[in-house]
Amino acid sequence: MPILVNLDVMMAKRKISLGELADRVGITPANLSILKTNKAKAIRFSTLEAICRELKCQPQDILEYVSTGGAE
């Protein structure tokens, strides 16, 4: 998957648990876990905005594009 979610890195930097962030963002811990483990197919901008607000970061701190080496 060329888009990596580095949510776990930002959560560790901010010393916040999955449950606490889920409460602050207003989503279930299960849905946040799906995002954190790179199993999500999509993310709503409103959710991304809330995560960035709570972690005091930018979207690029959480989402990373990784080239697969194919034709671009």
Beta strands, then each sheet from edge to edge (+ up, - down):
strand 1: 3-5
strand 2: 63-65
sheet 1: 1+ 2-
end
